[in-house]
Amino acid sequence: MTKLHVKNGFVFDPINSIEGEKKDILIEDGKVVDKFVSSSDIREIDAKGKTVIPAALEIHAHVASQQLNWVRLLGSNNQDFQNQWNGLTLNTIAKNYVSNGYTFILEANVFPSLTKQTIFDLKRLPVLDKAFLLNTSNLWALELEFQKEMIEEGAVLLSNLLEKVKGFGLKAYNPFEAEYWNWKVVRKNLTDKGRLFNFAPMDVYEKLPRFVEHLGLPHSIHAHIEGYESQYSKENLFATLNKVKSLGLKPNPKNDLGIKRSQIFHLAHASSYNIDGDNSELINFYNENQDFDMDLGFIGFNTINPLITSDRHLINKLNNSPNPYKLIRSSVESEGDSFATLRKFSKKKKDDCVMWANAIILALNISPWQLQYSVNYPNYADITNLPEIASWLISYEARKQFMKDIDTSFLKDSTLVNNEKVLTFNDFTILTRSSP
């Protein structure tokens, strides 16, 4: 048996209401225990003067997919990419996550037909525990279930699919957007029905949470809202949130774990939807609806970032920008599109600064139990940016220092500039460890 005694540390464990208390921790066979079975073969670590916290959980990342291989290809001759991401190899990913306190990572977007590649990569991702979400919002096999009131039938099909491919949960992502693009149309809302199917994208956003709760999955529906990083996303966001709220769903996780989820809807990279910088409506919605949560999507302003997405609005926006990077597109028949490219965030671009501020503003104004730390890895930041991002949350001076050379029009308009509110270290522990 392996026994470990960590003594004299300052322990933060928000789930157990422990905030900076000097405590000893006993670990036997990988589990925290009240006492050891015996007093033999105990290894001791003296943590005097040190902080002891649980391991962190990554709830939204892109680390094991075909698209990641495309990014590696696109960055193979780009010196900025190699310097920042070290080839984005599995070993580099694992090393950086583990060195920043993580033991679990969730691949957030996988088409069912491509799960073999994901499983292949996850098996070779060292040290970390891992899982993945299935993008099921474009499945033609569910056409009738999306169109009609066939919740049990849809849940059964998805249950069988999850079992076959070893998925952890379901992702809602731009339902049937690829079918519109087949007609060279970028749709502007979620309520118009398609030419080839007799239901609207909003019907998919409605049905998927119901499928999840019918099955009692451990993770609620995990949703990307169409048109992120553009003016279209805000209207789509609140249409979706209000639709899901109107369903009257209750969390229904069917597992024997002591800790169960308390929410019905997870919003991905929440920084990307209020591109006008006004987060008040989203903050009010979340403060009034405790069964909705979000990961924040912090921007790190790296020298270069990969981009893995399936959102046509964003791709068109980037393609129409000056000097766009090379783009690789793939279409999986009856499952959806995906894209891979590179890009740079800049402190001199107002929209980029707005997204940077959005994540911080949301973190400062919503209960940390409804929020999770994320950087939409690797799209928005590297996990190695975590210490600096943490400083923006817990120190007004660190934020002020970072904003010294930021876009002047952003500084003129943003409510964050003179906001001295900060999080505690315990709050940050909740974001990275307890809430996920």
N, C-alpha and C positions, 0 to 999 in steps of 0.2 A: 504493500500500500504506500502511496505517496502522500506525505503529510507536510504542510507548510504553515508556519506560524509567522504572520506579519504583525509586528508589535510596535506600539508607540506612534503610529501614524495618525494624521488628522483625516478622518474618514468622511467622505461625502457620498451618501446613498439616498437620493430623494425618494425612491419608492418606499423605503423603510423609515422615512422622516429623520434621517441622520444628516446633519449639516455641520461639518467641520468639528466633529467630536473626536477626542483622543480615544481610540479604541484599538483592541487587538482583533485580528481576523484569523480564523482557523479554517484551513482548506484541506480537505481530504478527498483523494481520488477525483479532483477537479470540481468539487462542490464545497460551498461554504457550510460549515457545521458549527453546532453549539459547543461540542467537545469531541476530542479524538477518541477513537475506539481503544487505543492504547497509548502509552507515553514513550514508545520506542520509535527510533528512526524519524525524528522530527527535524525538519530543516527550518531554521529561523532567519528572518530578515528584520533587521532593526530599521524601521522607517521614521525614526525620530527626526522631526523637522521637515518631514515630507508629507505630501498629500496622497491619499489612497482613494481611488475612485474605481467604479466598475469599468469594464471595457466599453468602447464606443461601438455603435451600430450604424452602418451606412444603409440608408433606406432608398436611395435613388442614385444609381451610377450606371455607366455603360462600360463594361469591362470584359465582356465575353460575347462577341458577336462577329458575324461576317463583316459588318460595317467597320469594326475596329481594325480588321486587317486592311481594309481600304485606307483608313487613316494612316496606318503604318506605312503603306505604300506611298501615299501622297506626301508624307513627311520624310521619306527615306533620304532625299537629297536636299532637305531644308535644314540649314544649320541651326536656326532658331528652334525648330521643332526638336532636333536631336539634343540641343543643350538643355531645353526646358523639360522634355519628357523622356529623354534617354531611350528613345525607340518605342516607348509605351509598351514594353514587354510585360509579360505576366509577372516575372520576378520583380521588376521595378514597381509595378502596381502594388503587389503584396508587401514589398519592403516598405514602401512609403505609407501604406495604410497601417501596418503593424507598428511602425515607429511613431505614428501619431495616435496610438492607443486603440486601434480598431481590431476586432476579432470576427466581425460579420460584415458581409457585403451583399447587396441585392442588385442584380442586373435587372434593369427596369423596363426593358422593351425587347421582346423576342417574338418573331412570327413563328407559329407552330411548325411550319415546314423547315425552319432553320434551327431548331432546338439541338440537333445533333452537333452542330458547330459550337453552340453555347456549352453543352455538357462536356464536350471535348476540352474546351478552354477552362471551364471551372474545375475540372478534375486536375488540371495542371497549374492551377492558381494556388501556390503554397500557403500553408499555415491557416488562412482565413476559412471560417465557415461561410457558406454561400448558398444562394437560391436565385430563382429568376421568375419574372412575371411574363405571362403570355399576352401579347397584343391580339385580342379577340374581337376588336370592334369593326373589322372589315371582312369577317367570315361569311362568305355566301352560303355556307352550309347552315347558317342561322337565319336565313332570309325570312322564313315564315315566323320564327320565334320573335324576331325583332318587329315584325309587322303586326302580329296578333298577340292576344293575351295568352301566351303559351310559356309561362314561367317554369313550370316543372319540366317540360320537354327541353327547354333551353338549358336549364340547370343540369339535367342528366347528360346531355351531349358534352357540356363543358367539363363536367365531373369526369367523364370517360377520357376526354382529351387531356386534362391535367394529370390523370393517372398514367396515361400512356407516355407522356413526354416528361413526367416528373416535375411539373411546374408547381410553384408555390402560391400563385395568385393570378389575378386578371388585370389587364391594363386597358383602359379606354383611351383611344388616341385617334382623333380626326376620322370619325366613322365614315367609311366609303368615300373618302376624299379622292382616292385614286380613280374611282369611277367617273367623277366629274372631270378630272384632268384628261381622261380618255377623249373627252369632247373639247379639250383645250379651254376648260372653264375653271376658274378659281372662285369657288362659291363665297358668298358674302355673309351667309347666315346659316343657322342650324335647323331651320324649320321647313325649308323647301324640300319636297320629295325629289328623288333622282329620276332620270329618264328610264332607267332599267330596273328600278325597285320601288315598290309602293309604300315606302316609309321614309321618314326624315331622319337626318343624323341625330336629332334630339331623342328620337325613339330608342336609339342605341344607348345614349347616355342614361336614359330612363331604365331600360331593361337590364343592363349589366349590373348595377347595384342590387337589383332585385334577384338576379341569378346568384350573386355572391351571398346574400343573406339567406336565400333559400338553402344553399349548400352549407352555410355556416363556416366559411373559410376563415383562417386565422388573420388574414389581411383584408381590409375593405377594398372596394374598387379603388384603383389607383389611376387618376385621371390627368391627362394632358388636355389642355383646352386649345382649340384650334385658333391659329392666327397669333400665337404668342410672339412677343416683341413687336407687335404692330397695333394700330388703332382698332382693328377688328376684334382683338382678343377680349377687350373689356366687356363689350356687349355679350359676346359668346359666354364669357365667364359667369356673369350674373344670371343669364338665361339658364345655364346649366345648374348653378347652385340652387336657384329657386325651384327649378323643376325637381331636383333630387329632394329638396326639403319638403315639397308638396306631397311626396310619396308617403310620408309618415313612417318610414322604416325605422326599426330598432336594431341595434347591434345584436348579432346572433351567432357569435363564434362557438362552434361545436367542438371544443377540445377540453382536455382534462388539466390544462395548465392553471396554475394558481393566479396568474395575471392574464386577463383577457382584454381585448380591445374594447373601447367605449365609443368608437365612432363608426360612421357608415360611409364616409367619403373622404378620400385623400387627394389633395390638390398638389400636383407636381410643380416644382420650381416656381413658387408663387411670386417671385420678384419680376417675372416676365410679362405680367398681364396688364398692369396699370402704367402704360408707357407715358401717360400724361403726368405721372408723379403723384396723382391724388389717390391715396390708399384708404381714405376715410370710409368709403362704403364697404370695402372688403373687411376692414377692421371691425366695423359695426356688425357686419353679418356674422363674423366668427365669434365675437363676444356675446352674441345673442344665440348662437347655435353651437353648443359644446360638443356635438357629435360630428363635427366636421374638423379635419385637421389638414396640415400642409407641411411640405418641406420647403425651405426658404430660397434656395438657389443663389448663394452669395457669388458675387463677381470678384475675381482675384487680380484682374489686369496683368495677366501673364504676358510674356513677350509674344506668344502665339498660343492659340487654343485649337484643338480639334473640334469638329462639329459633327455629331451624329444625330440625325433628325428624320422625321417623316412628315414634316409640316411644309406644305407647298408654299404658303404665304411667306414664311421666312426664307425659303430657298429663292423665291422670286425676288425678294427684297435684296438679298445678298448678290444675286446675279446682276441686278441692275445698279449695284454700287460701283464706284470706280475701282478698276483693277481687281476684279474678283479672283479668288483662287480657283484652281481646277476642281471640278465637281464630279463625283461618281454617283450615278443613280442606278437603282435596281428595282425591279417590280416582281413581286411574288404573286402569281396569279391567284385571285380570289382571297388574298390576304393583305395586300397593300404595298405601298412604295417605301423606299428608304433612300437616304442620301448621306454622303460623307464628303467633307471638305475641311478646309482650314480657315481661320479668321483671326483678327486681332481686335481686342477691346482697347479703347483708348480713353484716358482721363480728359481728353480734349473733345470728345464726342458727347453731346448732351444726353442722347438716348442711353448710352452705356452708363453714364453717371447716374441717370435716373434709376436704372435697374439696380445699380450698386446700392443706392440709397433705399430703394423699395424694400430690399431684404432686411436692412437694419431697422427701418421704420416699423415693419411688421413685427419683427422680433421684440421691439420695445413696447408694443401696444396690444399684444395678444398674449393670453396665458401661455407660458412655455410648455404646458402639458398638451397644447394643441399644435405645437410646432416641432419640427425636426431640422437639425442642421444638415444642409446639403450644399454642394457646389455643382450639382448636375454634372458630376465628373464624367469626362474631362472637359465638358463643353464650356463651363463658366470659370473654373479655377482648378488648380491642382490641390490635392489633399494636403500637400506640404504648405499651403497657404493658411492652414488652420490657425496657427498661433497668431498671425497678424489679424485675421478675421475676428478671432476671439477678442483681441485688443480693441477693435472697433466697437464691440458690444459692451465691454465692461469698463471702458475708459473714454470719457468725452475728450480728453486731451489727445489721445491717440487718433480719434476721428478728426479732430480739428487739424492736427499735424498732417494727416493724410490728404485733407482737402485743400491744402495750401496752393497746390498747382493744378487744381481741377478746373473744369470748364466754367467760365465766368457766368454764362447764362444759366447754368445749373445752380450756381451759388446764389444767383439773384432770386430764383424761384423756389428752391427747395426748403421745406419746413425742417429738414434735418440740420441745417447749418447752425441754428441757435438752440437746438434741442439738447439739453445737458443730461437727459435721462440715460441711465445705464442699467445693465443687468448685473446681478451678483454672480459669483462663481458657481453658486448652487443652481441658479437659473441656467447657466451654460451647461452644467452637468445634466440637467433635465433635457436640454435640446439635443445633446449628443448621445445620451445614454438611456435615460429613463422614459422619455416620451416615445422614442422609436419602439 
